[in-house]
Amino acid sequence: MPSSLHGAGVAAIVVAAGRGSRTGLRLPKQFLKVGGRTLLEHAVGRLASHPRIDEIVAVVPAARVASVS
């Protein structure tokens, strides 16, 4: 590993900005609830529990930012 990367943090990017038009549902699938949590929450939760991930960035539609903050 190059010395410039030694000790560098790891960020995970969750791209959840789709409209979900292929599903034909009223909500994009990343905002559908399964087991009481949205699919986005499930994904972020799994990443948050990983010991090597220091930061998580979720990319969501601008209209949904307030609902996921």
Protein Blocks (a to p, Z undefined) as FASTA:
>chain_A
ZZklgopacdddddffbgolmnopabdfklpceehiafklmmmmmmmmpmkbmbdcdddd
fklmmmmZZ
